[in-house]
């Protein structure tokens, strides 16, 4: 097996780019555990991220996220979907980069907007990132985060131009170095 396959496969990227959906399918294909860092935080708190942030603020949530990511160090091979902002924290970014191959899932703003409007989790679980309307929030947040995602990514996969199975196949080819 290739070195990348022996490490964790970490999916990074903005909301609704497919980290959870693609991550579950990828983990199934590889026979590896799938871990969603947002789900870990919610499970430990017994609350949605929206509730955590409403009650305790972003700094509290980011510390719980950092704890969840630190806890993943004990795992060897797995597929991990991070929250969209997890890599904004330098400690998280360094740890994930050291232990895994980082795959940046991208989609254009219109696709993200469409997916967010269709996704029940957007309204019920995901807190707004700003007081702006959703389109402006996406544009502004991507402008801030894109350079970070780009710097950290070992591989970029466009989820708006390929279906989930094609994206999984592209990732499998890259991490196993098979033609």
Buried (B, 14 or more C-beta within 10 A) or exposed (E): EEEBBEBBBBBBBBBBBBBBBBBBBBBEBBEBEBBBBBBBBBEEBEBBBBBBBEEBEEEEBBBBBBEBBEEBEEBEBBBBBBBBBBBBBEEBBEBBBEBBBBBBBBBEEEBBBBBBEEBEBBEEBBBEBEEEEBEEBBEEBBEEBBEBBEEBBBBBBBBBEEEBEEBBBBBBEBBEEEE
